[in-house]
Amino acid sequence: MSFADPKMQALLKKQKYQISGKNTAVKKCGWTHNSLREDRYCYKHFYGIKSHQCIQFSPVLICNFLCKFCWRIHESDIGVENMFRQYDPQDQERLTEIFDSPKDVVDALFVSQQRIICGYKPYVSTLKYDEAMKPKHATLSLTGEPFLYPWIPELIDELKSRNLTVFIVTNGSVPSTLRSILEKQAYPTQLYITLPTPGVKNFLSVHRPLEKEKALENIYESLKIIGEGVPFRTVARLTVAEGLNLIDPEGYAEMITGIMKPSFVEVKGVVHVGAAEKRLPRTAMPSHSRIMEFAKQLENLTDYKIVAESEVSRLVILSNETDPLLIPELS
């Protein structure tokens, strides 16, 4: 039983998402192709990750936000019901019906990734091909809000049992999942929280949460949990767009140094692709120089220092200089 509208599923498949089981989605990242064919890596190489050994996936197809800067398709874009409105985290029987188990999710990842990679065999070196067929990293960032998946701690453990490093990108609106990760000591390699646009009105306008009442409160609770200290690497992600949320560096700085205190800060410009083309004008895509300018403002307002940049990814990384940029187990 799938927990996604059939029209949405059909569209995702048309966009080359590989949908497995009930709600597991995998898609080839463009950087996987670039790594295999051109020896070019995405910005994660700063952390020690090879793009052709990275699986981009999601264990859920639903999200509780409708962020304007998101490049992913929202149900409202195609006139169908948002299935999040039928989501009940307390109904365990229903959750078991609509979501794949952690083991089934990870099994599907390997099958899907090998299906993606197999077509490259005649065109890349044997070494690259063999490496790509044996992924070492999983990123939960493809679509949906991963913390809506009911068994995130168990999924992290399952991924790590297959010798994968694990990055998770969340909007921070489900602090109960973060607490569960800590209680069960199931730690990701690196956890990202996309920071909310400063100011309540700006937040509601830009991120458009489906549950408005406690959305911002929940995000701040997640930031506070991390700020109290967690035994894994953390990243404050700013996904910024001109004329939208590339504003108020002081507001972001307060979240970074006053509340979350992450290992790293990533300032990443939106890219005018996918559904973002319909939500935002092309002028919303900031230049790399503009992103660097904003990152320098954050550097001046915090104790974080710029340590890396990727012009092609329109991204700048700042560090508290406590954690090494390169993930120790990948060095």
HELIX and SHEET records of a PDB file:
HELIX    1   1 PRO A    6  LYS A   14  1                                   9    
HELIX    2   2 GLY A   30  GLU A   38  1                                   9    
HELIX    3   3 TYR A   43  TYR A   47  5                                   5    
HELIX    4   4 SER A   51  GLN A   53  5                                   3    
HELIX    5   5 GLU A   75  ASP A   77  5                                   3    
HELIX    6   6 MET A   83  GLN A   86  5                                   4    
HELIX    7   7 GLN A   92  ILE A   98  1                                   7    
HELIX    8   8 PRO A  102  CYS A  118  1                                  17    
HELIX    9   9 THR A  126  ALA A  132  1                                   7    
HELIX   10  10 PRO A  146  LEU A  148  5                                   3    
HELIX   11  11 ILE A  152  SER A  161  1                                  10    
HELIX   12  12 PRO A  175  GLU A  183  1                                   9    
HELIX   13  13 VAL A  200  HIS A  207  1                                   8    
HELIX   14  14 LYS A  212  GLY A  227  1                                  16    
HELIX   15  15 PRO A  249  ALA A  253  1                                   5    
HELIX   16  16 GLU A  254  MET A  260  3                                   7    
HELIX   17  17 ALA A  276  ARG A  279  1                                   4    
HELIX   18  18 ARG A  282  ALA A  284  5                                   3    
HELIX   19  19 HIS A  288  LEU A  301  1                                  14    
HELIX   20  20 PRO A  328  LEU A  330  5                                   3    
SHEET    1   A10 GLN A  18  SER A  20  0                                        
SHEET    2   A10 THR A  24  VAL A  26 -1                                        
SHEET    3   A10 CYS A  54  SER A  58 -1                                        
SHEET    4   A10 HIS A 137  LEU A 140  1                                        
SHEET    5   A10 THR A 165  THR A 170  1                                        
SHEET    6   A10 GLN A 190  THR A 194  1                                        
SHEET    7   A10 ARG A 233  VAL A 240  1                                        
SHEET    8   A10 PHE A 264  GLY A 269  1                                        
SHEET    9   A10 LEU A 315  SER A 319 -1                                        
SHEET   10   A10 LYS A 305  SER A 310 -1                                        
END                                                                             
